[in-house]
Amino acid sequence: MPFLSVILVISVLIHGGTSLSRHNKTSSPKDERFRPQIHYSVPEHWSNDPNGMVYLDGEYHLFYQYNPYDTVGDGPSMHWGHAVSTNMIKWTDLPVALFPDELGAIWSGSAVVDFDNSAGFQIGDTPTIVAIFTHFGDTQQQSIAFSTDKGRTFTKYVGNPVIANTERIPDFRDPKVVRYGDSWIMVLAVGPQVNFYKSMDLKSWEYLSSFGNDPSQGAHAGPWECPDLLEMKFGDEIVWVLTVSLFGAAPNGGSGTQYFIGDFDGRRYTSSQMDPLWMDWGLDNYASVSFSNDPQGRHIMIGWMTNLEYAGSTPTGSWRGQFTLPRMLGLQLVNGQLRLQSTPVHELNILLKNGIYNPENITILADEVVDMSSLENSLLHMDLTFETSGMDNGASISICLVNSRGQELCTGYDKGRERPIFLNRELSGLADFHPAFARRASAVREITRDTIRFEIYADVSAVEVFVDSGLTAMTAIFYPDENYTGVEIRHHAVGNENSRLLLLTSFVEGLLSMNDI
């Protein structure tokens, strides 16, 4: 869980029931104007990190950090909010799942299905969901709770905490638990590193090893947070990917999530990688973690769609907090090195509405603008492939969402730059709520070839860009004064009148909202 100006004193944390009467209110139409339609957002008040994401019996569970009393993060007030979905696209809100108690507030963590009843909590034939989370009281400790009714209610384990913080380490949080053979493995963020623990029953844990600090590997600008450990396959090879979020070292400022390619032998994680690799180069994807027990065996992640620099300042009124679309992770070999790629899950196809514009093999001359379409609303999917061999160095492609007020959000490619992929919201609309908001982000391109593909999902206040089949991803939130209803492709080539850009294939289509499916 991000360290959000937490006061290290707990007051009135014990709840006798499930009533949350303080500050309950209904959003006004003004509050709703930035509400995303294809991304999950908290109904009201504050949310941050996705937690405990797990699948069981036809339902995906999304738990998340939730402050039911205010629209800003407050460490001592954190609960686990809860929503479920059959497809990870349309979500149904459920009552709060976990409340603070005498050990403290409920911070970030994970959940697993205990199919073997290793913890002994199961009643009847329904497998138990076990939530593993950080208790934040006078220190940070790890605890568990269990549900025997498919996540509708949880009972906290009487032996909590299951990992006590006897050394009172200041940053000791965000447990992610995975199955490894007949045991459970926990990866835990501990200051500038992650620790690994082992358990046979989810209740008694043995420290195994640590990674990231001795020697120093990856980015270090603050405490590591929200780790995840993924056992992935590349051909016949097993590859272990470790993801870690942190604030202050992201490539475009603020918060971001790095990843490592390595190996895990059941006790120790190793990687030859010293420099960070980034899951997302945009400004607004943090604390991403994966679902446990996906029925197709996929590694699917959802992230908190904001940046810690301005998360508590966004102009959304009586609600604050939204999440990325679910993304499937894979591996690709690039110049002899494995790289993580992320692509939208196929379940998103249920949102596809109708084709609007799909020309092929169009030459776009220097400084020419192609008007792609006029939209009914700002919900949009685009899949565009360009041939860039005719472009001069210094020329660029811009794919821009526009409105009648001259506001725009643009992504694209700057040929010849060291970080040629960009996502620019400098002119996107309302931005004066924080000095760090209106800026242009740039990203590396992992591959070198003359064709470049952009897949884009645009929402009322959110965009996700996947370049080269997800080898580079960029995510951003934005707040236009009027919905974007136009799409333009621009070939900027000032002083290079011979530059030529070829639009090989394109497909632009509107999307249904979650309320329409």
PLY file of the C-alpha trace (Angstrom):
ply
format ascii 1.0
element vertex 517
property float x
property float y
property float z
element edge 516
property int vertex1
property int vertex2
end_header
0.00 0.00 0.00
1.36 3.47 -0.84
2.50 5.50 2.14
-0.09 8.30 1.96
0.82 10.80 4.66
-0.10 8.29 7.32
-0.44 9.35 10.95
1.05 6.61 13.05
-1.71 6.69 15.64
-4.83 4.59 15.45
-8.05 6.03 16.80
-11.47 4.42 16.96
-10.70 1.50 14.67
-13.00 -1.10 16.14
-16.25 -1.62 14.26
-19.10 -3.43 15.89
-20.98 -4.00 12.63
-21.00 -3.16 8.97
-22.70 0.23 9.11
-20.72 3.03 7.49
-22.83 6.08 8.23
-20.24 8.85 8.38
-20.11 11.20 5.39
-22.29 9.00 3.18
-23.55 11.12 0.28
-24.81 10.85 -3.27
-22.71 12.08 -6.19
-24.10 15.09 -8.04
-24.15 15.26 -11.87
-21.05 17.47 -11.73
-19.24 14.80 -9.73
-20.13 12.23 -12.39
-18.82 14.07 -15.45
-15.40 12.41 -15.14
-16.73 8.99 -14.19
-15.10 6.39 -16.49
-17.50 4.06 -18.29
-15.31 1.05 -19.14
-12.92 1.25 -16.18
-14.00 0.29 -12.68
-14.22 3.25 -10.29
-15.19 3.40 -6.64
-18.87 4.44 -6.20
-17.96 7.12 -3.66
-15.20 8.22 -1.31
-11.60 7.03 -1.78
-9.93 3.93 -3.22
-6.35 2.99 -4.01
-4.41 -0.27 -4.50
-6.20 -3.30 -5.93
-6.05 -6.08 -3.32
-6.84 -9.76 -2.99
-7.72 -10.34 -6.64
-8.85 -13.95 -7.00
-11.15 -16.12 -9.12
-13.56 -18.74 -7.75
-16.60 -20.46 -9.25
-17.30 -18.09 -12.11
-16.48 -14.87 -10.26
-13.48 -12.56 -10.33
-13.09 -10.74 -7.02
-11.58 -7.27 -6.91
-10.84 -6.07 -3.40
-9.22 -2.68 -3.00
-8.02 -0.15 -0.46
-11.04 1.87 0.59
-11.62 4.83 2.89
-15.41 4.99 3.42
-15.24 8.31 5.27
-13.52 10.69 2.87
-12.19 11.22 -0.65
-8.53 11.23 0.40
-6.29 8.41 1.54
-5.96 8.00 5.30
-3.89 5.11 6.65
-5.81 4.48 9.88
-9.16 4.43 8.02
-8.38 1.84 5.37
-10.76 -1.07 4.72
-11.02 -3.58 1.87
-13.71 -2.56 -0.57
-15.14 -5.32 -2.77
-16.58 -5.84 -6.25
-17.18 -9.00 -8.31
-17.46 -9.72 -12.01
-17.99 -12.68 -14.30
-15.80 -11.13 -17.00
-13.52 -8.51 -15.36
-15.34 -5.80 -17.33
-18.72 -5.24 -15.72
-18.48 -5.11 -11.93
-21.05 -5.45 -9.15
-20.29 -3.63 -5.92
-20.54 -5.67 -2.71
-20.37 -4.58 0.96
-17.04 -3.80 2.57
-15.11 -7.04 3.05
-12.60 -6.25 5.82
-12.83 -3.66 8.61
-10.14 -2.24 10.93
-9.91 -3.84 14.37
-7.79 -3.74 17.51
-4.66 -4.64 15.49
-5.17 -1.73 13.12
-6.39 -0.77 9.69
-6.55 -3.18 6.74
-3.82 -2.37 4.25
-2.90 -4.03 0.96
-2.49 -7.75 0.36
-3.61 -10.71 -1.70
-5.98 -13.67 -1.62
-5.79 -17.35 -2.58
-8.21 -20.24 -2.88
-7.15 -22.93 -0.38
-8.27 -25.92 -2.46
-6.38 -28.40 -0.24
-7.74 -26.89 2.99
-4.17 -26.46 4.17
-5.27 -23.87 6.74
-8.13 -26.02 8.04
-10.77 -23.29 7.65
-13.02 -25.03 5.12
-16.63 -25.85 6.00
-18.48 -28.22 3.70
-17.51 -28.56 0.07
-16.90 -24.91 -0.77
-13.17 -24.08 -1.01
-12.04 -21.33 1.32
-10.76 -17.97 0.13
-7.94 -16.81 2.41
-7.03 -13.12 2.39
-3.50 -12.17 3.43
-3.09 -8.48 4.32
-1.10 -5.94 6.27
-2.49 -4.85 9.63
-1.47 -1.23 10.17
-1.52 -0.31 13.85
1.39 0.89 15.92
3.48 -1.05 13.42
2.90 -3.01 10.19
2.26 -6.75 10.52
0.83 -9.49 8.31
-2.49 -11.15 9.10
-5.05 -13.42 7.47
-8.82 -13.74 7.22
-10.93 -16.45 5.60
-14.23 -16.75 3.78
-16.25 -19.96 3.53
-19.06 -18.34 1.49
-17.21 -17.39 -1.71
-15.97 -14.05 -0.46
-19.22 -12.61 0.87
-18.06 -12.50 4.47
-14.67 -12.90 6.14
-13.56 -14.04 9.58
-10.21 -12.86 10.87
-7.88 -15.56 12.18
-7.65 -15.55 15.99
-3.88 -16.05 15.83
-3.17 -12.79 13.96
-0.64 -11.49 13.19
0.84 -14.45 11.36
4.06 -12.51 10.70
4.80 -10.09 13.52
7.01 -7.07 12.99
9.20 -7.66 16.03
11.93 -5.35 14.74
9.36 -2.62 14.09
10.54 -2.09 10.52
8.83 1.11 9.24
7.88 -0.32 5.81
6.79 -3.93 6.14
3.73 -4.56 3.99
1.74 -5.71 0.95
1.99 -9.54 1.10
1.48 -11.41 -2.16
1.01 -15.19 -1.74
1.38 -17.80 -4.48
1.33 -21.59 -4.55
4.67 -23.36 -5.03
4.40 -27.16 -5.08
2.70 -28.17 -1.84
3.69 -24.97 -0.02
2.76 -21.31 0.00
5.27 -18.58 -0.82
4.85 -14.98 0.29
6.72 -12.04 -1.21
6.61 -9.01 1.09
7.79 -5.42 0.59
10.31 -4.58 3.31
11.87 -1.14 2.92
14.26 -1.17 -0.07
13.80 -4.88 -0.81
11.38 -7.78 -0.84
11.47 -10.72 1.57
10.33 -14.25 0.81
8.56 -16.52 3.32
7.26 -20.08 3.21
4.25 -21.73 4.87
2.46 -25.04 4.68
-0.77 -23.79 6.25
-0.92 -19.99 5.66
-0.64 -19.50 9.43
2.99 -20.28 10.33
5.62 -18.61 8.15
9.38 -19.19 7.79
11.67 -16.45 6.47
13.59 -17.62 3.38
15.57 -14.83 1.74
15.50 -11.27 0.41
16.08 -9.59 -2.95
16.82 -6.13 -4.25
19.01 -4.44 -1.66
22.18 -6.52 -1.26
23.31 -6.04 -3.94
21.19 -3.11 -5.02
19.11 -4.05 -8.05
16.49 -2.04 -9.87
15.24 1.44 -8.99
15.45 2.76 -5.42
14.00 6.16 -4.57
11.78 5.11 -1.71
10.31 1.97 -0.14
9.37 -0.87 -2.44
5.65 -1.65 -2.47
3.00 -4.04 -3.80
5.22 -6.88 -5.09
4.02 -9.79 -7.19
5.69 -13.06 -8.16
4.66 -14.65 -11.47
5.63 -18.10 -12.71
5.55 -17.70 -16.49
6.44 -19.92 -19.45
8.50 -18.95 -22.47
8.49 -21.94 -24.74
9.63 -24.85 -22.57
11.39 -22.53 -20.12
10.00 -21.47 -16.74
10.67 -17.80 -16.04
9.90 -16.03 -12.77
8.89 -12.38 -13.09
8.98 -10.17 -10.01
7.11 -6.87 -10.10
7.61 -4.06 -7.57
6.04 -0.61 -7.33
7.74 2.47 -5.92
7.46 6.24 -5.77
10.03 8.74 -7.00
11.95 6.74 -9.60
9.43 6.18 -12.39
10.79 7.13 -15.83
8.34 10.03 -16.23
8.22 11.11 -12.61
6.22 10.08 -9.57
5.15 6.48 -9.10
5.51 3.42 -11.30
6.02 -0.35 -11.40
9.28 -2.04 -12.32
9.83 -5.70 -13.14
12.65 -8.23 -13.02
13.24 -11.30 -15.16
14.78 -14.09 -13.10
14.46 -17.43 -11.36
12.97 -18.72 -8.12
14.07 -22.08 -6.66
11.53 -22.26 -3.84
13.76 -20.37 -1.48
15.61 -17.58 -3.26
14.84 -15.24 -6.13
17.77 -14.42 -8.42
18.13 -12.13 -11.42
21.14 -10.88 -13.35
19.23 -7.69 -14.10
20.62 -4.60 -12.40
18.70 -1.80 -14.09
14.92 -1.40 -13.84
12.51 -2.42 -16.56
9.10 -0.74 -16.51
5.71 -2.38 -16.91
4.09 0.88 -17.96
5.73 4.13 -19.09
2.65 6.27 -18.65
1.87 8.42 -15.65
-1.03 6.53 -14.12
-0.55 2.83 -13.48
0.58 1.94 -9.97
0.41 -0.95 -7.50
-0.49 -3.45 -10.24
-1.03 -7.00 -9.01
-2.35 -10.17 -10.60
-5.40 -12.36 -10.16
-4.90 -15.68 -8.43
-6.46 -18.83 -9.91
-7.48 -17.54 -13.35
-9.34 -20.50 -14.94
-7.31 -20.24 -18.15
-3.99 -20.03 -16.32
-3.38 -16.49 -17.51
-1.43 -13.82 -15.63
-3.86 -10.90 -15.54
-3.05 -7.64 -13.80
-5.06 -4.59 -12.78
-3.46 -1.40 -11.48
-4.53 1.69 -9.57
-5.01 4.34 -12.25
-3.30 7.43 -10.83
0.05 8.78 -9.69
1.04 9.28 -6.07
2.10 12.84 -6.89
-1.51 14.00 -7.32
-3.72 11.04 -6.34
-5.40 13.02 -3.56
-6.06 16.08 -5.73
-7.90 14.79 -8.80
-11.11 16.79 -9.51
-13.69 14.01 -9.32
-15.83 15.32 -6.46
-17.43 12.79 -4.13
-15.45 9.82 -5.48
-11.75 9.40 -6.11
-10.13 6.25 -7.47
-10.30 4.09 -10.59
-8.49 1.07 -12.00
-6.90 0.02 -15.26
-8.45 -2.45 -17.64
-7.34 -6.03 -17.03
-4.17 -6.89 -18.94
-2.73 -10.27 -19.82
1.02 -10.58 -19.38
3.34 -12.51 -21.66
7.02 -12.73 -22.54
8.77 -11.91 -25.80
12.41 -12.26 -26.82
13.83 -8.90 -27.92
17.45 -8.69 -29.08
18.26 -11.80 -27.07
16.60 -10.51 -23.89
13.21 -11.42 -22.46
10.76 -8.57 -22.09
7.33 -8.41 -20.50
4.42 -7.51 -22.73
0.90 -6.60 -21.68
-2.18 -6.80 -23.86
-5.88 -6.17 -23.19
-7.73 -9.34 -22.21
-10.02 -10.87 -24.82
-13.02 -10.29 -22.55
-12.92 -6.65 -23.66
-14.38 -7.75 -26.98
-17.84 -7.62 -25.43
-17.51 -3.82 -25.45
-16.96 -3.57 -29.20
-19.82 -1.67 -30.76
-19.33 -1.04 -34.45
-16.64 -0.17 -36.95
-16.43 3.53 -37.76
-13.38 3.95 -39.96
-11.10 1.30 -41.43
-9.10 2.51 -44.44
-5.87 0.83 -45.53
-2.68 1.95 -47.31
-3.18 5.70 -47.03
-0.16 7.93 -47.57
-0.06 10.89 -45.16
2.15 13.70 -46.42
4.35 15.97 -44.33
2.31 18.17 -41.97
-0.94 16.62 -43.14
-3.82 15.89 -40.76
-6.26 13.03 -41.38
-9.64 13.36 -39.70
-10.48 9.79 -38.73
-13.98 10.00 -37.36
-16.63 11.73 -35.30
-17.75 9.76 -32.27
-21.06 9.57 -30.47
-19.16 9.69 -27.19
-15.61 9.37 -25.93
-15.61 5.56 -25.66
-13.25 4.32 -28.34
-11.04 1.46 -29.45
-8.37 2.00 -32.13
-5.95 -0.40 -33.78
-3.56 1.37 -36.14
-0.43 0.14 -37.94
1.98 2.54 -39.67
4.88 2.08 -42.07
7.56 4.59 -41.04
10.41 3.92 -43.49
9.46 7.02 -45.51
9.52 9.31 -42.48
12.52 11.55 -41.94
14.26 11.61 -38.59
12.65 14.32 -36.51
9.22 13.67 -38.01
6.46 12.25 -35.84
3.09 10.54 -35.77
0.43 11.95 -33.46
-2.86 10.16 -32.79
-5.05 12.73 -31.07
-8.41 12.70 -29.35
-9.93 16.16 -29.73
-12.97 18.20 -28.75
-14.55 21.45 -29.94
-12.75 23.49 -27.27
-9.34 22.82 -28.74
-8.41 20.36 -26.02
-6.56 17.22 -27.03
-4.88 14.09 -25.77
-2.20 12.72 -28.08
-0.06 9.61 -28.30
2.42 8.74 -30.99
5.94 8.18 -32.26
8.90 10.57 -32.63
11.26 9.02 -35.17
14.91 9.21 -34.17
14.46 10.00 -30.50
15.97 7.85 -27.74
12.51 7.56 -26.16
10.31 7.82 -29.23
6.89 6.76 -27.88
4.93 9.53 -26.20
1.66 10.30 -24.45
0.89 14.00 -24.07
-1.89 15.52 -21.96
-0.50 19.06 -21.69
-3.57 20.41 -23.53
-6.01 17.74 -22.36
-8.28 19.96 -20.25
-8.50 20.65 -16.53
-5.00 20.37 -15.08
-4.42 23.24 -12.64
-5.37 21.15 -9.61
-1.73 20.02 -9.33
1.51 21.35 -10.89
2.71 17.85 -11.83
-0.36 16.90 -13.84
-0.04 18.65 -17.23
2.96 16.99 -18.80
4.24 14.87 -21.65
5.48 11.34 -20.97
7.87 9.43 -23.21
8.91 5.79 -23.47
11.50 3.54 -25.04
10.63 1.32 -27.97
11.82 -2.23 -27.34
12.04 -3.26 -31.00
13.48 -1.61 -34.10
11.40 -2.06 -37.21
9.69 0.13 -39.79
6.16 -0.89 -38.84
4.66 0.28 -35.58
1.29 -0.66 -34.14
-0.84 1.29 -31.67
-3.81 -0.26 -29.88
-5.72 2.29 -27.82
-8.64 2.13 -25.41
-10.08 5.55 -24.61
-12.63 6.31 -21.91
-14.26 9.45 -20.50
-11.22 10.25 -18.36
-8.72 7.48 -19.11
-6.60 6.14 -21.93
-4.47 3.01 -22.26
-1.99 2.68 -25.13
-0.34 -0.59 -26.18
2.51 -0.24 -28.68
4.08 -3.11 -30.63
1.61 -5.63 -29.18
2.15 -4.39 -25.65
5.96 -4.31 -25.46
5.51 -0.66 -24.53
2.43 0.39 -22.55
1.38 3.89 -21.51
-1.57 4.85 -19.30
-3.00 8.23 -18.34
-6.01 9.90 -16.77
-7.27 13.30 -17.97
-10.13 15.74 -17.35
-11.46 17.53 -20.46
-14.08 20.26 -20.16
-15.97 18.49 -22.92
-15.84 14.87 -24.06
-13.49 14.06 -26.91
-15.56 13.21 -29.98
-12.97 13.45 -32.74
-9.86 11.55 -33.80
-7.01 13.02 -35.86
-3.82 11.50 -37.21
-1.09 14.07 -37.74
2.22 13.71 -39.54
4.44 16.45 -38.11
7.48 17.01 -40.33
8.31 20.73 -40.25
11.16 21.40 -42.68
11.02 17.86 -44.03
8.50 18.18 -46.84
9.67 14.91 -48.40
8.75 12.89 -45.31
6.09 10.29 -46.01
3.97 8.25 -43.59
1.93 5.23 -44.64
-1.11 4.16 -42.65
-1.08 0.45 -43.42
-4.18 -0.69 -41.56
-6.60 1.03 -39.26
-9.68 0.17 -37.31
-11.59 2.63 -35.18
-14.74 1.65 -33.33
-16.99 2.90 -30.60
-17.41 0.99 -27.35
-20.37 0.09 -25.21
-20.30 1.31 -21.63
-20.49 -1.18 -18.78
-24.11 -0.10 -18.29
-24.94 -1.20 -21.84
-23.69 -4.79 -21.60
0 1
1 2
2 3
3 4
4 5
5 6
6 7
7 8
8 9
9 10
10 11
11 12
12 13
13 14
14 15
15 16
16 17
17 18
18 19
19 20
20 21
21 22
22 23
23 24
24 25
25 26
26 27
27 28
28 29
29 30
30 31
31 32
32 33
33 34
34 35
35 36
36 37
37 38
38 39
39 40
40 41
41 42
42 43
43 44
44 45
45 46
46 47
47 48
48 49
49 50
50 51
51 52
52 53
53 54
54 55
55 56
56 57
57 58
58 59
59 60
60 61
61 62
62 63
63 64
64 65
65 66
66 67
67 68
68 69
69 70
70 71
71 72
72 73
73 74
74 75
75 76
76 77
77 78
78 79
79 80
80 81
81 82
82 83
83 84
84 85
85 86
86 87
87 88
88 89
89 90
90 91
91 92
92 93
93 94
94 95
95 96
96 97
97 98
98 99
99 100
100 101
101 102
102 103
103 104
104 105
105 106
106 107
107 108
108 109
109 110
110 111
111 112
112 113
113 114
114 115
115 116
116 117
117 118
118 119
119 120
120 121
121 122
122 123
123 124
124 125
125 126
126 127
127 128
128 129
129 130
130 131
131 132
132 133
133 134
134 135
135 136
136 137
137 138
138 139
139 140
140 141
141 142
142 143
143 144
144 145
145 146
146 147
147 148
148 149
149 150
150 151
151 152
152 153
153 154
154 155
155 156
156 157
157 158
158 159
159 160
160 161
161 162
162 163
163 164
164 165
165 166
166 167
167 168
168 169
169 170
170 171
171 172
172 173
173 174
174 175
175 176
176 177
177 178
178 179
179 180
180 181
181 182
182 183
183 184
184 185
185 186
186 187
187 188
188 189
189 190
190 191
191 192
192 193
193 194
194 195
195 196
196 197
197 198
198 199
199 200
200 201
201 202
202 203
203 204
204 205
205 206
206 207
207 208
208 209
209 210
210 211
211 212
212 213
213 214
214 215
215 216
216 217
217 218
218 219
219 220
220 221
221 222
222 223
223 224
224 225
225 226
226 227
227 228
228 229
229 230
230 231
231 232
232 233
233 234
234 235
235 236
236 237
237 238
238 239
239 240
240 241
241 242
242 243
243 244
244 245
245 246
246 247
247 248
248 249
249 250
250 251
251 252
252 253
253 254
254 255
255 256
256 257
257 258
258 259
259 260
260 261
261 262
262 263
263 264
264 265
265 266
266 267
267 268
268 269
269 270
270 271
271 272
272 273
273 274
274 275
275 276
276 277
277 278
278 279
279 280
280 281
281 282
282 283
283 284
284 285
285 286
286 287
287 288
288 289
289 290
290 291
291 292
292 293
293 294
294 295
295 296
296 297
297 298
298 299
299 300
300 301
301 302
302 303
303 304
304 305
305 306
306 307
307 308
308 309
309 310
310 311
311 312
312 313
313 314
314 315
315 316
316 317
317 318
318 319
319 320
320 321
321 322
322 323
323 324
324 325
325 326
326 327
327 328
328 329
329 330
330 331
331 332
332 333
333 334
334 335
335 336
336 337
337 338
338 339
339 340
340 341
341 342
342 343
343 344
344 345
345 346
346 347
347 348
348 349
349 350
350 351
351 352
352 353
353 354
354 355
355 356
356 357
357 358
358 359
359 360
360 361
361 362
362 363
363 364
364 365
365 366
366 367
367 368
368 369
369 370
370 371
371 372
372 373
373 374
374 375
375 376
376 377
377 378
378 379
379 380
380 381
381 382
382 383
383 384
384 385
385 386
386 387
387 388
388 389
389 390
390 391
391 392
392 393
393 394
394 395
395 396
396 397
397 398
398 399
399 400
400 401
401 402
402 403
403 404
404 405
405 406
406 407
407 408
408 409
409 410
410 411
411 412
412 413
413 414
414 415
415 416
416 417
417 418
418 419
419 420
420 421
421 422
422 423
423 424
424 425
425 426
426 427
427 428
428 429
429 430
430 431
431 432
432 433
433 434
434 435
435 436
436 437
437 438
438 439
439 440
440 441
441 442
442 443
443 444
444 445
445 446
446 447
447 448
448 449
449 450
450 451
451 452
452 453
453 454
454 455
455 456
456 457
457 458
458 459
459 460
460 461
461 462
462 463
463 464
464 465
465 466
466 467
467 468
468 469
469 470
470 471
471 472
472 473
473 474
474 475
475 476
476 477
477 478
478 479
479 480
480 481
481 482
482 483
483 484
484 485
485 486
486 487
487 488
488 489
489 490
490 491
491 492
492 493
493 494
494 495
495 496
496 497
497 498
498 499
499 500
500 501
501 502
502 503
503 504
504 505
505 506
506 507
507 508
508 509
509 510
510 511
511 512
512 513
513 514
514 515
515 516
